[in-house]
Amino acid sequence: MYPIFPVFSNNEVGYLIKEKSSCLGFQAEKEWTIEEWKKNQGIYAYDKMNETYKGITLHEYFQKGNKLDSGKAKMLYRACYDIDEFRKFLFKTSFLIYTM
């Protein structure tokens, strides 16, 4: 979303706007509200996809300063960013047997 960066706090969202010379939008004559710009750029589809991820990262467990051990952190990374490997883990190990 460069140059707009969402900042989350509990259930509220704010935005940090970084003005950089590499962003040509700051040289344009038209001024946009954040909502107009997000609509124009098709950001709402990505916002919807990120809702689940925000639910994880803003979970009370993490808000209290807790951290995942390295194994759980790797699994979370795999589930979010390496879907093929996560699928293999789920269906080619006994994981589902023990969780049902």
N, C-alpha and C positions, 0 to 999 in steps of 0.2 A: 504493500500500500504506500510505498515511498512517494512522497515525503511525509505521509501521515502515519503516525504510529499509535495504535490503540494502547491505552493504559487502563488496566482493570483493577478495580478495588471492590471487593465483595460483589454485589450485583450491579454496580455502576460502571459505566465505561466513559472514559475521557480520551482526548487525543492530544498527542504531542506533535507539533508540526515543525519539521526541520527544514529550514530554507537553505538550500545548497545551490551553488552555481550550476551544478550538473543537471538540475531539474529545470527543463525548459518551460514548464508550466508557470513558473514565477515570472517569466518574461512575457507571457500572454497578456492581452488586454482584458480578457474576460476574468472577472472575479467569481469564484465559486464558493458556495457554502460547503462544508464537509459533506452534508447529506446529498447535495447536487453532484458533487464530484464522485462520491461512492456509487450513486445511481448510474452516472455516465460511464464509469469504469467497470460496471458489473460486479462490484465488490460484495453486494448482498448475498450472492450465491456462495461465496467463500465464507462470509460471516456465518451463514447457516451451517456450513460444514464444520466450522470451528466451535460451534456451541458445545458439542460433546467434549472436545479437547479442553475447553475452558472449564467444564464441569470437573474434569480430572485435576487440572493444574490449580484451580482455585478451591479445591476440596478443603474442608476444615482441617484435615490431617496436615496438609502442606502449609495452610495459613498459620498453624501453630508452630511452624518452624521445623517440623519433622521432615526427614529425608528417607528415601528408599535405599535399601542396601544395594550393592552393585548388581546382584542377580535380578532383583525386581526392577531396577532402573534399566537394565539391558532388555528385559522382557517388555517393559512399557515402550521403550524405543522401538523394539521389533514390531509390536502391535500397531504403533502409529506410523512407522516409516518403512518397514520391511515386511509387507503383508504376506508375500510368498513364504518367507521363512517362518512367520508366525503361524500361517496355515499348516505348514509341515509340522511344526511343534504340536499344534492342537490335534492333528489327525494321525500322526505317525508315532506318537508317544502315548503313554497311559494317562496323560493329564486329564482327559475328559472322563475317564473311568472313575477317578478319585474325586472328582468335583460334582458328580451327579448323585 
